[in-house]
Amino acid sequence: MTLCCGLGAVKEEAHDLKEKAKAKYYKSISVPAADLITGVLKLDIIAGRNLPNVDVSLLRRSKDVSDPYVTVDTVSKGKKTARLIKTSVIHDDLNPTWRESFNISLCHEADSLFFCVKDLDIVATDFMGSMSIRIEDVLKGDEIEGWYPLQGKSGKPAGEIEIRMRYTSTENLTKTNEVPDVIFPMRTGCTFVPYQDAVTPAVPPITDVISSRTGTNYQPPNCWVDQLKAINAAEKFIYIWGWAVWADLELLRDDDTKKWETLGDILKRKSKEGVRILIMVWDEAMSTDVYPVGLMGTHDEQTFKYFQGTDVTVFKCPRKKHKTGMGDAFMAATTYTHHQKGILLDAAVDGDASKRRVVGFMGGIDITDGRYDTPEHSLFATLKTKHKNDFYCGVTPSNTGDVGPRQPWHDIHCYYEGPVALDLLANFENRWKTQNSDDYHKLLPITDARGFALDWSKQPGPDEWNMQFFRSINSDSVHFDTSILDKINVRKGRRYDDSIQKAYIHHIRRAKRYIYIENQYFLGSCHAWLVHETLKAPNTVPIELCARVERAIQNGEQFKVYICIPMHPEGDPTSAAVQEILRWQSRTMEMMMDRIARAIHKKGLDAHPTDYLMFFCPAKQEGPEDVPPGLAAPKAGTVAAKSRKSLRYMIYVHSKLAIFDDEYMIVGSANINERSLSGNRDSEMCVGAYQPAFTKDTCGDGEI
């Protein structure tokens, strides 16, 4: 009885402390967050006239005048908060013509839009003139068009600028599964198979799931097993492209007593059979003859040398930046990457032995070391078996295969076939032609005359999928045809495709019940952070999630967002680089929780932000029986020693996955950060997929 009373007093005291903390917390958020302007702004910067010449350099020639360009920023509470666009520079022209169009996804606090014309000079940027447009005029939705007077620093006239723009609110945007205003349209008649991890054995509890359609136990597909089968069945071509490709990789690891065939062995064998094999791997600048594995471990130099003298063509694809200064070019080559990951190949056409069709694999799993894993995510148990030739631990590089643990690797990939396969083929061919023109002739003509069934598609039915292809890529890496210029954006005169970010925004806005995200990183919307940082990460995915939750709170709807990320990026978590990323991620999360908390308080709900938004960081723990005999003792005080004692380790979430309402899925290579979503940094690709027989429209708002 005394014990019970004591526990009761402790619980009561804990409850009082919780209530006091809650009251203090809600007092701090009593001021609601400013409303967000959400929608799409179509903006044209057309021309300028009678601009002032502010070029006063002593080195200029008499005919030299200012080199104008235009920036547009949102302004909130008297301060510029977010850069929306930046045009190209028109050299030596006080009556410039830009004619540049921008399709801007807005999710910002704003009182006005600030247009500024500047002069690009050798030493510094000079102000030429500016003007503002009130946000209430923009929100009317009418077209705003014409010449607008500019004011100089002293308030004197500084010429004029011609613009055209129209705003469409989120409520008035199209809400279909197809993402509008992007290069590649929705394709029907496709097959789509998602994969969890490189290998998923058919064992409980996975097989305990009973299919509601067939009444049978679920049989999971296996990514690397299916890839190996497809490679062995290819007769005409195999195209591989990725951030990393490792020739020594063993895809199939079924019998631990046998020597497993490597990817390099397989591709050499297929090339001798007459199959055209092209590999396009990112050329890591720090990968050299002295250190061929590379600073990032991409193996590009090793892979290139492995296939030298064979019929397999390897192109080390640098991340170049054209028409720029040496500093920017060096930054792009050493910092940004080609991050797309995929395989394209030919497959049989059922019922027609004379024809072949195009199929492929894409997603987050590079065919390189460390990626072989199952949903078990072993730490020590497979060190002497499945991972005996493939030990990897990028989170703790000092760990070794003799000591452990290995780094568990969780990822998502997919298989596709049908009309969408031709879109991914077009992407590969475009990149190959643009970046490797010397080997243009090595691309196999994929035509009807060559025996390809280009019109192959899956018959309508419950197994049919509709799919749409999205990218982050710019004109440094692909050629954009003039027919699709209205589908892409431009920054500093460089055209780019940012349709992955557009896809995320579109489906966040149309989600009804929940959003589930797995990603290697989660940061962005820096314009809304509570603490100003110098980082440029303006992608609006995090703030769009906030806007959707805030709308649900306001409308009294049940809505959940679940986000699964790794505990920290690869590398020493105490290092400056990792700590910097963690800080940016914490700024993002802090902003989201704060906005949601203020929305809850404004509505007067007895709720917590985690009722609407939750973050998860998975880990794995094994038992003593999972540690194989003969492992070396870890050095005292190391991470390996701590892991050996606790038998716990983080699971490295590398997935790039989003699921909306159990209806629509995005899978690909893109992280939720500026590198992946900008369109001007890393090259990325994703697909969106859904089954038309199983949607909210066909099944209602009940369970799908």
C-alpha positions in Angstrom: 0.0 0.0 0.0 2.8 2.4 0.8 4.5 1.6 -2.5 1.3 2.3 -4.4 0.7 5.6 -2.6 4.3 6.6 -3.4 3.9 5.7 -7.0 0.6 7.7 -7.1 2.4 10.8 -5.6 5.2 10.5 -8.2 2.7 10.2 -11.0 0.7 13.2 -9.7 3.9 15.3 -9.4 5.0 14.2 -12.9 1.6 15.2 -14.3 1.8 18.6 -12.6 5.2 19.2 -14.1 4.0 18.2 -17.5 1.0 20.5 -17.3 3.3 23.4 -16.2 5.6 22.7 -19.1 2.7 22.5 -21.4 1.3 25.8 -20.2 4.7 27.5 -20.6 5.0 26.0 -24.0 1.7 27.2 -25.3 2.3 30.7 -23.9 5.4 30.8 -26.1 3.4 30.0 -29.2 0.3 32.1 -28.4 1.0 34.2 -31.5 -0.1 32.2 -34.6 2.3 31.8 -37.5 1.7 34.0 -40.5 -0.5 32.6 -43.2 1.3 30.9 -46.1 0.8 31.9 -49.7 0.5 28.5 -51.4 0.0 28.0 -55.1 1.8 28.5 -58.4 3.1 31.8 -59.8 3.8 31.9 -63.5 6.2 34.8 -64.1 7.7 36.2 -67.3 10.6 38.7 -67.1 10.4 40.2 -70.6 12.6 43.3 -71.0 13.9 46.5 -69.5 14.3 49.9 -71.0 16.1 53.2 -70.2 18.1 51.6 -67.4 20.8 53.7 -65.8 24.4 53.0 -66.5 26.1 52.3 -63.2 29.2 50.7 -64.7 31.9 53.0 -63.4 34.9 50.7 -63.6 38.2 52.4 -64.5 39.0 49.5 -66.8 35.9 49.7 -68.9 35.9 50.8 -72.5 33.9 53.8 -73.7 31.2 51.6 -75.2 30.9 49.4 -72.1 27.7 49.9 -70.1 26.0 48.0 -67.3 25.3 44.2 -67.6 21.8 43.9 -66.1 20.0 40.9 -64.6 16.8 40.6 -62.5 16.1 39.0 -59.1 12.7 38.6 -57.5 12.4 38.0 -53.7 9.5 37.6 -51.3 9.3 40.3 -48.6 7.7 39.7 -45.2 7.5 42.3 -42.4 9.9 44.6 -44.3 12.6 42.0 -44.9 13.5 40.0 -48.0 12.9 36.3 -47.1 13.3 34.1 -50.1 14.9 34.4 -53.6 12.4 33.2 -56.1 14.3 33.7 -59.4 17.4 35.1 -61.0 17.6 35.8 -64.7 20.5 35.6 -67.1 22.9 38.5 -67.4 22.6 40.7 -70.6 26.0 42.2 -71.3 26.4 45.9 -72.2 22.8 46.7 -72.7 20.6 49.4 -71.1 17.6 48.2 -73.0 17.9 44.4 -72.4 15.5 41.7 -73.6 15.3 38.6 -71.3 12.1 36.8 -72.3 12.6 34.2 -69.5 9.7 32.3 -68.0 9.4 30.9 -64.5 7.0 28.4 -63.0 7.3 29.0 -59.2 5.7 26.9 -56.5 4.9 29.3 -53.7 4.7 28.3 -50.1 5.9 31.5 -48.4 5.0 34.2 -46.0 4.9 37.4 -48.1 3.6 41.0 -48.0 5.0 41.8 -51.4 7.3 40.7 -54.3 10.5 42.7 -54.7 11.9 43.1 -58.2 15.5 44.3 -58.4 17.6 45.0 -61.5 21.4 44.7 -60.8 24.6 45.2 -62.7 27.1 42.3 -62.7 30.5 43.8 -62.4 34.0 42.2 -62.1 34.4 43.2 -58.5 30.9 43.6 -57.1 27.2 43.7 -58.0 25.7 47.2 -58.3 22.1 48.2 -57.7 20.4 49.7 -60.7 16.7 50.0 -59.7 13.8 48.2 -58.1 10.0 48.0 -57.7 7.5 46.1 -55.6 4.1 44.5 -56.2 1.8 44.0 -53.2 0.9 40.4 -52.5 -2.8 41.3 -52.3 -2.7 42.3 -55.9 -1.0 39.0 -56.8 -3.6 36.9 -54.9 -6.5 38.3 -57.0 -5.5 35.8 -59.7 -5.7 38.3 -62.5 -2.9 38.6 -65.0 -0.5 41.4 -64.1 1.2 42.6 -67.2 3.0 45.7 -68.5 5.9 48.1 -67.9 6.6 49.1 -64.3 8.8 52.0 -63.3 12.0 51.4 -61.4 13.4 53.6 -58.6 17.1 54.1 -58.0 18.8 54.5 -54.7 17.9 58.1 -54.3 14.3 57.5 -55.3 14.9 58.9 -58.8 13.4 57.2 -61.9 15.7 54.3 -63.1 14.0 53.1 -66.2 11.3 50.4 -66.5 10.9 46.7 -66.5 8.3 44.7 -68.4 6.8 41.6 -66.7 3.8 39.3 -66.9 2.5 37.1 -64.1 -0.5 35.2 -62.9 -1.0 33.4 -59.5 -3.2 30.3 -59.1 -3.9 29.2 -55.5 -3.6 25.6 -54.3 -7.4 25.4 -54.1 -7.7 26.1 -57.8 -4.9 23.8 -59.0 -5.6 20.5 -60.8 -5.7 17.7 -58.3 -5.3 14.6 -60.5 -2.6 11.9 -60.1 -0.8 13.3 -63.1 1.7 16.1 -62.3 1.0 19.0 -64.7 3.6 21.2 -66.4 6.4 18.7 -66.5 8.3 17.2 -69.5 7.2 13.6 -69.3 3.4 12.9 -69.1 1.6 10.1 -67.2 2.0 6.8 -69.0 -0.7 4.1 -68.9 -0.3 0.3 -69.3 2.9 -0.1 -67.2 4.1 -2.7 -64.8 5.7 -1.5 -61.5 7.3 -3.7 -58.9 8.6 -2.0 -55.7 11.5 -3.6 -53.8 12.4 -3.3 -50.1 16.2 -3.6 -49.7 18.5 -5.5 -52.1 17.1 -8.9 -51.0 13.9 -9.7 -49.2 13.6 -13.4 -48.3 10.2 -15.0 -48.2 10.1 -15.6 -44.5 7.8 -14.6 -41.6 6.7 -12.0 -40.6 6.8 -10.8 -44.3 4.9 -13.8 -45.6 2.4 -13.7 -42.8 0.6 -10.9 -44.7 -2.5 -12.3 -46.5 -3.4 -10.7 -49.8 -6.9 -9.4 -49.8 -7.2 -10.1 -53.5 -5.9 -13.6 -53.7 -6.2 -14.9 -50.1 -2.6 -16.2 -50.3 0.5 -15.4 -48.3 2.5 -12.5 -49.7 5.6 -13.5 -51.7 8.1 -10.6 -51.7 10.0 -9.8 -54.9 13.8 -9.7 -54.7 15.6 -6.8 -56.3 19.1 -8.2 -57.0 17.8 -11.6 -57.8 15.4 -10.1 -60.4 18.2 -7.8 -61.7 20.5 -10.8 -62.2 17.8 -12.8 -64.0 17.1 -9.8 -66.3 20.8 -9.3 -67.1 21.2 -12.9 -67.9 18.1 -12.8 -70.2 19.2 -9.7 -72.1 20.0 -10.3 -75.8 20.6 -6.9 -77.3 21.6 -4.2 -74.8 22.3 -3.5 -71.1 22.7 0.2 -70.0 23.8 0.8 -66.4 24.2 4.3 -64.9 24.8 5.3 -61.3 26.5 7.3 -58.6 28.7 4.2 -58.0 29.2 0.9 -59.9 31.5 -1.8 -58.4 32.7 -4.6 -60.7 33.5 -6.9 -57.8 29.9 -6.8 -56.5 28.3 -10.2 -55.9 24.5 -9.9 -56.7 23.5 -13.5 -55.8 24.7 -14.9 -52.5 22.6 -18.1 -52.1 25.2 -20.7 -51.3 27.8 -19.6 -48.8 30.1 -22.5 -49.7 30.5 -21.5 -53.3 32.4 -18.7 -55.1 29.8 -16.1 -56.2 29.9 -14.6 -59.7 30.7 -10.9 -59.7 28.9 -8.2 -61.7 32.1 -7.7 -63.7 32.2 -11.4 -64.6 28.6 -11.3 -65.7 28.9 -8.3 -67.9 32.0 -9.6 -69.6 30.2 -12.8 -70.3 27.2 -11.0 -71.7 29.4 -8.7 -73.9 31.0 -11.8 -75.4 27.5 -13.0 -76.3 27.1 -9.8 -78.4 25.1 -7.8 -76.0 25.8 -4.0 -76.2 26.9 -2.9 -72.7 27.3 0.7 -71.8 28.1 1.9 -68.2 27.8 5.6 -67.2 29.2 6.2 -63.7 29.8 9.5 -62.0 33.4 10.6 -62.4 34.3 11.5 -58.8 37.0 14.2 -59.0 38.9 12.8 -56.0 39.1 9.3 -57.6 42.6 9.0 -59.1 45.2 6.4 -60.0 46.8 7.0 -56.6 43.4 6.4 -54.8 41.1 4.6 -57.3 38.4 3.8 -54.8 37.7 7.5 -54.5 37.0 9.8 -51.5 33.3 8.9 -51.7 33.9 5.2 -52.5 32.3 5.2 -55.9 34.9 2.8 -57.5 34.6 4.7 -60.8 38.3 4.5 -61.6 38.5 0.9 -60.6 35.5 0.0 -62.7 36.9 1.9 -65.7 40.2 0.0 -65.5 38.5 -3.3 -64.9 36.7 -3.2 -68.2 39.5 -1.7 -70.3 40.3 -3.9 -73.3 36.8 -5.5 -73.2 33.7 -4.9 -75.2 32.1 -3.2 -72.2 32.2 0.6 -72.6 32.6 2.6 -69.3 32.1 6.4 -69.4 33.2 8.2 -66.3 30.8 11.1 -66.4 32.0 14.3 -64.7 29.5 16.8 -63.2 30.6 19.7 -65.4 29.3 23.3 -65.3 29.5 25.0 -68.6 29.8 28.8 -69.4 30.9 29.7 -65.9 33.9 30.9 -64.0 36.7 28.5 -62.8 35.5 28.7 -59.2 32.0 27.6 -60.0 33.2 24.9 -62.4 35.5 23.5 -59.7 32.7 23.6 -57.2 30.4 21.7 -59.5 33.0 19.1 -60.3 34.0 18.4 -56.7 30.7 19.0 -54.9 27.8 18.0 -57.1 27.2 14.5 -58.5 25.4 12.4 -61.0 23.1 10.6 -58.6 20.7 8.8 -60.9 20.8 5.0 -60.5 19.3 2.6 -63.0 19.5 -0.3 -65.4 17.9 -0.5 -68.8 17.9 -3.7 -70.9 15.8 -5.7 -73.3 13.4 -8.5 -72.4 11.3 -11.0 -74.3 7.8 -10.3 -75.6 5.4 -13.1 -74.6 4.0 -14.8 -77.7 6.4 -13.1 -80.2 9.9 -14.5 -80.2 11.0 -12.1 -82.9 10.4 -9.0 -80.7 12.1 -7.5 -77.7 10.8 -4.8 -75.3 12.6 -2.3 -73.0 12.4 -2.9 -69.3 14.4 -1.5 -66.4 15.2 -1.0 -62.7 15.7 2.3 -60.8 15.6 3.8 -57.4 18.0 4.3 -54.5 20.2 1.2 -54.6 23.5 1.6 -56.4 25.1 -1.7 -57.6 28.1 -1.3 -55.3 29.5 -2.4 -52.0 27.5 -2.2 -48.7 24.1 -2.3 -50.4 23.4 -6.0 -50.0 21.0 -6.3 -47.1 17.6 -7.8 -46.1 14.9 -6.5 -43.8 16.8 -8.4 -41.0 19.5 -5.7 -41.2 22.2 -7.9 -39.6 25.0 -6.3 -37.6 27.3 -9.3 -36.9 25.4 -12.4 -37.9 26.4 -12.3 -41.6 30.0 -11.1 -41.3 31.4 -14.5 -42.1 28.8 -15.5 -44.7 26.8 -13.0 -46.9 29.2 -10.1 -46.2 32.5 -11.9 -46.1 33.6 -10.2 -49.3 31.5 -7.0 -48.9 32.1 -5.4 -45.5 31.0 -1.8 -45.4 30.6 0.7 -42.6 30.5 4.3 -43.9 28.9 5.5 -40.6 32.0 4.3 -38.6 34.8 4.0 -41.2 37.2 2.7 -38.5 35.1 -0.5 -38.2 36.5 -3.6 -39.9 35.0 -6.9 -41.1 37.1 -8.7 -38.4 35.4 -6.8 -35.7 32.1 -5.5 -36.9 29.4 -4.3 -36.8 28.6 -3.7 -40.5 26.3 -0.8 -41.4 22.7 -2.0 -42.0 21.4 -0.5 -45.2 17.7 0.1 -45.8 16.7 1.1 -49.3 13.9 1.1 -51.9 14.1 0.3 -55.6 11.7 -0.7 -58.4 11.2 -2.6 -61.6 9.3 -1.0 -64.5 8.1 -1.9 -68.0 5.8 -0.4 -70.5 5.7 3.1 -72.1 7.5 4.7 -69.1 10.6 2.6 -70.0 11.0 4.6 -73.2 11.1 7.8 -71.1 13.9 6.5 -69.0 15.6 5.3 -72.2 15.3 8.8 -73.6 16.9 10.2 -70.4 19.9 7.8 -70.7 20.4 8.4 -74.4 20.2 12.2 -74.0 22.8 12.2 -71.2 25.1 9.9 -73.1 24.8 12.0 -76.3 25.2 15.3 -74.4 28.1 14.3 -72.1 29.9 11.6 -74.2 29.5 12.7 -77.8 32.7 10.8 -78.8 30.9 7.5 -78.1 27.6 8.6 -79.6 27.7 5.8 -82.1 27.8 3.1 -79.4 24.2 3.7 -78.5 22.1 0.9 -79.9 19.2 2.1 -82.2 16.1 1.1 -80.3 13.6 1.0 -83.2 10.9 -1.2 -84.7 13.3 -2.1 -87.5 15.7 -3.5 -85.0 13.0 -5.8 -83.6 11.8 -3.8 -80.6 8.1 -3.7 -79.6 8.0 0.0 -78.8 4.2 0.0 -78.5 4.2 -2.7 -75.9 1.9 -2.0 -72.9 0.1 -4.0 -70.2 -3.5 -4.8 -70.8 -6.0 -2.8 -68.5 -6.8 -4.6 -65.3 -6.0 -4.8 -61.6 -2.3 -5.3 -62.2 -1.9 -2.3 -64.5 0.0 0.7 -63.2 0.1 4.3 -64.4 3.6 5.8 -64.1 5.2 9.2 -64.7 9.0 10.0 -64.9 10.5 13.0 -63.1 14.0 14.4 -63.0 16.4 16.9 -61.4 18.9 17.9 -64.1 20.1 20.9 -66.1 21.4 21.9 -69.5 25.0 21.0 -68.4 23.9 17.3 -68.6 21.1 17.0 -71.1 19.8 18.9 -74.2 16.3 20.4 -73.8 14.3 20.5 -77.0 12.7 23.8 -77.8 9.3 22.1 -77.8 9.4 21.6 -74.0 10.9 24.9 -72.9 7.6 25.9 -71.3 7.9 22.8 -69.0 11.3 23.8 -67.5 12.8 26.6 -65.5 15.8 28.8 -66.0 18.3 30.3 -63.5 21.2 32.5 -64.5 20.5 31.5 -68.1 20.9 27.8 -67.4 17.8 25.7 -68.1 16.8 23.0 -65.7 14.2 20.3 -64.9 13.0 20.3 -61.3 10.0 18.0 -61.8 10.9 15.8 -58.8 10.2 18.7 -56.5 7.1 19.6 -58.4 5.9 16.0 -58.0 6.4 16.1 -54.2 4.6 19.4 -53.9 1.7 18.4 -56.2 1.0 15.2 -54.2 1.5 16.8 -50.8 -1.2 19.3 -51.7 -3.7 16.6 -52.9 -3.1 14.1 -50.0 -6.3 13.5 -48.0 -5.3 11.3 -45.0 -1.6 10.7 -44.6 1.9 10.9 -46.1 4.7 8.5 -45.3 8.3 9.4 -46.3 11.6 7.5 -46.1 14.7 9.5 -47.0 18.4 9.7 -46.4 18.1 13.5 -45.6 15.4 15.9 -44.7 16.1 19.6 -44.9 14.8 22.6 -46.7 12.5 25.6 -46.6 15.2 27.7 -45.0 13.2 30.9 -45.7 10.9 29.8 -42.9 13.5 28.7 -40.3 13.2 30.3 -36.9 16.9 31.1 -36.9 18.4 32.6 -40.0 21.2 30.6 -41.6 23.4 31.3 -44.6 22.6 28.0 -46.1 20.7 28.2 -49.4 18.1 25.4 -49.1 14.9 26.9 -50.4 13.1 23.7 -51.6 9.6 23.9 -50.2 8.9 20.3 -49.4 9.1 20.7 -45.6 7.0 23.9 -45.6 4.5 22.3 -48.0 4.0 19.5 -45.4 3.4 22.1 -42.8 0.8 23.9 -45.0 -1.1 20.6 -45.6 -1.1 19.9 -41.8 -2.2 23.4 -40.9 -5.0 23.2 -43.4 -6.1 19.9 -41.8 -6.0 21.4 -38.4 -8.0 24.4 -39.5 -10.6 22.2 -41.2 -10.9 19.7 -38.4 -9.4 16.8 -40.4 -7.4 13.8 -39.3 -4.1 14.0 -41.1 -0.7 12.4 -40.4 2.8 12.8 -41.7 5.4 10.1 -40.9 9.1 10.7 -41.8 11.7 8.0 -41.4 15.4 9.1 -41.7 18.7 7.8 -40.4 20.0 9.0 -37.0 22.7 10.9 -38.8 24.5 11.0 -42.2 27.4 8.8 -43.0 30.6 9.7 -41.3 31.8 10.5 -37.8 28.7 12.2 -36.1 31.0 14.5 -34.2 32.7 15.8 -37.3 32.0 19.3 -38.5 30.4 18.1 -41.8 27.9 15.8 -40.2 27.1 18.2 -37.4 26.4 20.9 -40.0 23.8 18.7 -41.7 22.3 17.7 -38.4 21.9 21.4 -37.5 20.2 22.2 -40.8 17.9 19.2 -40.3 17.1 20.3 -36.8 16.3 23.8 -38.1 13.9 22.2 -40.6 12.2 20.1 -37.9 12.0 22.9 -35.4 10.3 25.2 -37.9 7.7 22.5 -38.8 6.9 21.6 -35.2 6.6 25.3 -34.3 4.2 26.1 -37.1 2.1 23.1 -36.3 2.0 23.9 -32.6 0.9 27.5 -33.4 -1.9 26.1 -35.6 -3.1 23.8 -32.8 -3.1 26.7 -30.3 -4.9 29.0 -32.7 -7.6 26.3 -33.2 -7.8 25.7 -29.4 -7.2 22.0 -29.7 -6.0 19.7 -26.9 -3.3 18.2 -29.1 0.4 18.0 -29.7 2.4 18.6 -32.9 3.4 14.9 -32.8 -0.3 14.0 -33.3 0.2 15.3 -36.8 3.9 15.0 -37.6 6.4 12.3 -36.4 10.0 11.5 -37.2 11.6 8.1 -36.8 15.2 6.9 -36.7 15.4 3.1 -36.8 18.0 0.9 -35.2 18.8 -2.8 -34.9 19.8 -4.9 -31.9 21.1 -8.5 -32.1 21.6 -11.1 -29.5 24.8 -12.7 -28.2 24.0 -15.7 -30.3 24.3 -13.6 -33.5 27.9 -12.8 -33.0 30.0 -15.4 -34.9 32.9 -17.0 -33.1 36.4 -15.9 -34.1 35.7 -12.1 -34.3 38.6 -10.0 -33.1 38.1 -8.0 -30.0 37.4 -4.3 -30.6 39.8 -1.7 -29.3 38.6 -0.3 -26.0 36.8 3.1 -26.2 35.9 2.8 -29.8 32.4 2.8 -31.4 33.0 -0.8 -32.3 33.6 -1.6 -28.6 30.4 0.1 -27.6 28.5 -1.7 -30.4 29.9 -5.0 -29.3 28.7 -4.4 -25.8 25.2 -3.2 -26.7 24.8 -5.2 -29.9 22.9 -2.2 -31.3 23.6 0.1 -34.3 21.7 2.5 -36.4 20.0 1.3 -39.6 21.1 3.6 -42.4 18.0 4.7 -44.2 19.0 5.4 -47.8 15.5 5.2 -49.3 14.0 7.9 -51.4 10.3 7.0 -51.0 7.0 8.8 -50.4 3.5 7.2 -50.1 0.4 9.3 -50.3 -2.9 7.8 -48.9 -2.0 4.2 -49.8 -2.7 5.3 -53.4 0.3 7.0 -55.0 4.0 6.3 -54.6 7.2 8.2 -55.5 10.4 6.1 -55.7 13.8 7.2 -57.0 17.2 8.6 -56.3 16.3 12.0 -54.9 16.9 13.1 -51.3 14.9 15.8 -49.6 17.6 18.4 -49.7 18.7 21.2 -52.1 21.3 19.0 -53.9 18.6 16.6 -55.1 15.6 18.9 -55.6 17.1 22.1 -57.0 17.5 20.8 -60.6 20.8 22.7 -60.8 22.9 20.5 -58.6 22.9 16.7 -58.5 21.2 14.9 -61.3 18.4 12.7 -60.1 15.4 10.7 -61.3 12.2 9.4 -59.8 9.0 7.7 -60.9 5.5 8.3 -59.6 3.2 5.2 -59.7 -0.3 4.2 -58.9 -2.9 1.5 -59.9 -6.0 3.1 -61.6 -8.1 0.2 -60.2 -7.2 1.2 -56.6 -7.6 4.9 -56.1 -9.7 7.2 -53.9 -11.8 7.8 -57.0 -12.5 4.1 -57.7 -12.6 2.8 -54.1 -14.0 5.9 -52.3 -12.5 7.3 -49.2 -12.5 4.0 -47.4 -9.6 1.6 -47.1 -7.8 0.9 -50.4 
